[in-house]
Amino acid sequence: MTHLSILFSIRNGGDISADHTVLVDAALAKAKPVDIPKDQVQNVSDYINAQLLRNGETIPLEQKAALEELLQSLVNRA
């Protein structure tokens, strides 16, 4: 299972462990908007918003900037 598929699998409920969030964040920081399936845009946007709100201060700055950029691209895409 790829790190993004971990996130995709919780779309209809469930949760991600703290260890997995580190992996998912790293994968999302490298992802391009086209890597996110249309049916996952809201799920990924919600996840990034939650991560930035709850853990924004602990996410490495470069990764945080990449997550913010991806989020903006997904919002524009929706």
N, C-alpha and C positions, 0 to 999 in steps of 0.2 A: 504494500500500500504506500503510495507516495504521500508526502507530507500535505499536499493540497487535498488529496482524497480524504485525509483524516478530517479536514475542515468540511469538505463537501458532504461527508457522511452524517454530520450532525444537523443538517438542514432541517430535518423534521423532528428535532428533539435530541437530547443527549448533551454531553459535555466533553470538554477536552481537558486532559490533565495539564498541570503546569509545565511538565517536561515537554508535552506535545506542543504547547503554545510557542515555546522557543523554536521548535522545528518548523511549525507552520508560519511563524513570523518571518523566519529566514527564507522560506520558500516563497512567500508572498512578496518579500522585498526584491526578489529576483524575477517575479512574474511580470508578464506584460498583460495588458487588458484582454488581448485575444486568448490568453491562456485560461481565462475564466469563462466557463460556459454561461450562456444567457440565463439559464435557470438557476445559476448560482450567484448572480450579481448581487442580489439583495442579501443573501446569506454572507457573502464575503464582505460586503459593505458594512453590514451590522457587526461582524466580527472585528473588522479594523476599527470601527468607531468605538466599540467596547474596549479593545486593547489600548487605543490611544487615551481613552478616558481613564481607565483603571491603572494601566501600567506605562503610560507615556513617559514618565520620568525614568523608568528603568530600561526602556528600549534604547539600544545604541542609536546615537544621533543619525548616522548614515542610514540605518535601517528604518528609523522613524520617518525620515524624509521620503524614503522610497515607498513606505506604506501610505503616507499622506498623498503622494503623487498618484499611486495606484487608485486610492479611494476617489480622488478627484476625477480621474479618467473613467472610473466605473459610474460615478454620479452623472457625468456628462453623457455616458453611453445609455443610461437608463431612460 
